[in-house]
């Protein structure tokens, strides 16, 4: 019996089933599966194991006749004592035979490794974790920027690529040795490789006390489609909202003058009549950080920020995606509610979750 090759192949490539099976068997790869889980602060769940010095995402080898998704569910039961349905992929990684420096005796042929989305777990789900009596010694949730220090290089690249894919919301990504073959703006900026801005500060609606000094004025500048303008630092990928610290040119200490000046300097952006969202207080310190929301009205060509000498990467993200790029803790939910209320007052629609949009040039906002 023979196996017919593809229609455009030469007739001389006809093989017996045995020959064809031997050829395909010689090219076989291992199959693995893993699950990316985060907590409410955007930290990633990693496992400390007793058989290697580096940490891992939950997961393991796919068993014979088992699909990668069912393998992921089995691994969660075995390793965390958790039963859940796995039905959303984040990444598929082709791991080359020589990427791991595996010992020759292992005969590692390379691997196809699937990464699935385990979602964001609340305190009750985290408390329900039950570790087995072997292999998994402990678990912890860590800042994404710590993954390269705690995981093997390829594992860290894969986890960060999967996390960026989750935030970007463009569907699963294809990786080669942990790196996407079609990088998004978050990949190119190396976002999340640097610790996210951490401000677990209480958020208050209403005017800030007049006796306190204003040390920052930042804005949620919303495009016509409801997405916010976010800036990524070109050398670190760290995210920030437009705005900054008052300086001497800001007449009379008006924070809106600061916000308009910094927004123009950093992003070549202008905005319409703003609404005050509230302020962040730093307990025990005599100053406030102000937050505003406003419609984005103009976006010119990317400028060089005179304060830093850098040109920021400008993106549009939904408010929810924006928060995933920061570590603002529990008070972030209150700020998000204030943004949503201001959006409605400004007559701007709620943004549907969608892939991030990079704005490398002057942009006609009416096309968004």
N, C-alpha and C positions, 0 to 999 in steps of 0.2 A: 504494500500500500504506500502511496506517496502523498505528500503534503504540498499543495500548490502555493507558491509564493504570491506576492502582490502582483496585480495585472501588469505592471510596468517592469517586472523583473525579467531577467534573461531566462529562457527555458532551461538552460544548463544548471540553474540553481535548484531544480527539483530535488527534494530530499525525501528519504523514507521518514516515517513517523519517529523511528528510533533516532535517526540522525538529527531531525529537527528538535526533538526533546533534549538530546544531548547538548545541542548548540544553545538552546534557551537556558538549560540548566547551568551551563558554564557562565552565563551572564546574570545569574540570579543574585538578588540583593536581599539583605535582611529587611524586615518590616518592623517599625516601632511606632508607638503612639504616646502622646502626652497631653496634659490638660493644663491650660493657663487659668488660674483662679486669682482674683483680687479681693481685697477687703474694701470697706467703704472709704478708705483713704487713698485708694489706687495702688496699694502695695501688693506685691506678688507673693503667692504662697510657694515656698520652696521646702524641700525635704532634706534633712540631714540623714545620711545612710551609713551603715556600718561597714560597707564594702568598698568605699572610695573616699578620698579626702575632699572632694567637691560635692556641691549640692545639686539637686535635680528637681525638675517639675514632677508632679505625680505622673506615673506612666510606666511603660516598660515595653517588652517585646510583644508583638502580636502572635498569638498562638496559631497553630495549624487550623485551617478552615474557619478562622475568625476574622471578621472585618475589623478595620482599625477603630471604628467608633465603638463597636461592642467591646473591643479590647480595652479602650479607655474607660468604659463603664466598669469592666471587671477590675481594672487596676485601682479605680477609686474605692471600690468595695474592699479590695484586699489591703490597700495601703492606708486608707483613711476611714474605713468603716462607713462610707457614705454611699447611698444608692441614689443615682440621678440619671436622667436621660441626657445623652450627649448627641446633639443634632446640629451643631454649628461649627464648621471648620474655620480656622484662622490661617493656617499655613501648611504647606507640604514641602518638606526639605529633602533634597537629594544630597546625601552625605557621601563624599568620595571615599574610596578604599584607603587612601593614604592620608586622610585628614586627621585621623585620631592617633596616629603613631601606635597603632595596636600591635601587640607582639605577634610575630609571625605564626606562632603556634595556634593563635586564635583563628587564623585564616579569614580575617574580616573582609567580606567582599564589597563593602559599601552598604548603605541603608537608605530606605525611603521612610521618613519619619513624619507622621501627621501630628499637628498641634490643634487641639480643639478648645473651644471657649467654654470654660466652666462657670462663667458669670462672676458676679460680685456677691460675695457671701456676707450675710449679716452676722451679728453677734451670736444668735441662736444656732445658725449653721456651723459657725466656727467652734462653738462649745460642744457640738455633737460629734466632732472628730474623735475617732477611736483608733489609736495606732496599734499595729500588730505587735506580737512579742518579739519579732526579729526584723532585720533589714532597716526599717525606718526608726531612727532613734529620737527624732523630734521634727517638728515643723515650725516655721515662722513666716510672718509676712514682712517683706523687706522692700525698701525703696528701690524702684527699678534701676537707679544708677549704681546700686550695690551688686547687681547681678554679675558683672564681669569680675568682681573680686571673690565671689562665692561659688561660681560655676566654672566648668571648663569653658574655654573660649568659644567653641562651636555651640555649646548649649546656651551660653549667654547671648550670643548673636541671634540664635533662633528664638529665644524667649522675647528679646527686645523687638525683633522683627514682627513676631506674632502680636505683641502688645500694640505696636504702632498700627498694625493692620486692623486691630479691633477699634482703636480710636478713629482711624481714617474712614472706616465703614464702607470700603469699596469692595468687600468680599475677600475670600481667601487669597493669599499670595503664594507664589512659587519661589522657593529658595534654593540656592546652591551653597552648601556648606554654611548655612545660616544667614546668607545674604540674599535679598530679593533680586531677581533678575530684571525686574522693572521697578526700581525704587520710587517711592512716593516722596513728597516734600519732607515728610517727617524722617524718612530714611536718609535722604541727602543731607539734612541738617543734623543728623545724629541725635535727634530729639530723645530725651529720657536717659541719655548716657551721662548727663550731668544732673545732679540732684535738683529736683523741682523746687521752685520758690516755696518756702515753707512759712506760712503765716496763719497759725491757729489762733487768730485773734477774734474776739467777739465782734459781731457786726450789728450796728444799731441803725435803725431807720430814723429819719429826722435830722435836724441840724446839730452839728457838733458844738459842744460848749465853747463859748467865745474866749474863755480864759486859756484854752489849750492851743498850742502852736500846731499849725498844719505843716506836716513834713512830706506829704505826698498827695497828689491829685491825679487820679487815673480814671479813664473812661471806658465804658462799654459802648463802643461806636458800632451801631447796627446798620447793616446794609439794607436795601429795599426788600430782600428776601428773609430778613430776620437774623442773619448770621453776624457774628461779631468779628471785628478786626483784631487779630492777634499778631504780635511780633515775635519772631524767633531770632535769637542772637546767632550770627553766622558762624562763630567759632566754637560755640558750645551747644547750640540747639535749645538753650533755655528759653522758655516762653515768658512774655510779659504783656500786660495791657498798655496801650498808649498812655503817656503821661509821665509824671516824674516829680522832682523836688522843686519847690519854689526857689527862684534866684533873684538877684537884685533888679534885673530888667522888668520883673513882673510888678507893675505899678500897684502901689497901695496894698500889696500882699493879697491881691485877688486870686484865689485858687483857679478860677476859670481862665484867667490870663495865662497862668502856668500851664494848664491843660491844653489850651489852644497852641501855645508856643511849642511845647514838647511834642504834640501830635504832628505839627507841621515839620519840625526838625527831624523826628524819628521816622515818620511814615509819609510825608508829603500829603497828609490828609487834613480835611476840614470837615466840620460838623455843624449841624443846625442847633436850634435852641435846646439846651440840655435840661435834663431833669435830675435833681439831686436824689441819689439812692439812699445815702446815709454815710456812715463812717465806721472805720475800724479803730478800736481803742486798744492800747497796749497797757494792761494793768500795771500800775505803779510808775508809769512814765507820762510826763506832761505834754503829750502830743497826740495828734489824730491823723489818720489817713482817710481822705475823702474819696467817695466813689460817685460817678455820674453815669447817666445813660443819655445818648443823643443819636439822632439820625446821621449817618455818614453821608456827606453831600458831595465830596470831591476827593479823588485819589490821583495824585500826579505820579511822575516817575520816581522810583526809589531814591531817596537822598542819602548823602553821607551824614550821619549824625555828628554835629560839631563837638558834642561832648565826649564821644567815644571814638570817632574816626571810623566807625563801622557802618555798613549798610545792612539794615535789618531785613530779614526775609518776612514778607507780609503774607498772611493767610487769612481766609475767612473760615470760621468754624461756628457750629451751633454753640449756644451758651453751655450746653451740657458737655460737648466735646472740649470746649475751652477749659472747663474745670478739671478735666482729666489730665491736662498738661501742668496743673499746679497741685500743691499739697496744702490746701487751706483748711483741712479738717472739717469738723461738724458745722461750724458757722458758715461754711460755703453754701449750704442749703438755704440759709436765710438770705444770702446775697443773691442767689439764683432766683428766689421768689421775688425779690425786689426788682431784678432785671426784667422778669416776665411781666410784672405789673406795669413797669415803665414802658415796656414795648407796646402793651395794649393801649396805654394812654397816648403814645406817639402814633398810633394807627399803623404800626408795622406788624406784618403777619408773623406767626410763630414759625420758626425754621424747622423743616423736616430734616431728620438726620441724614447726612449725605457725605460723600467724600470731601475732604478739605480742598479748598481752592487756593492755589498760590497766585499772587498778584505781582508778577515781576515787572510790569510796565504800567504806565498811566492807564486807568481803567474807566470805562464808561459805566457808571453804576446802574444806569437804566437797563443794562443788559443782564444784570444778575437775576 
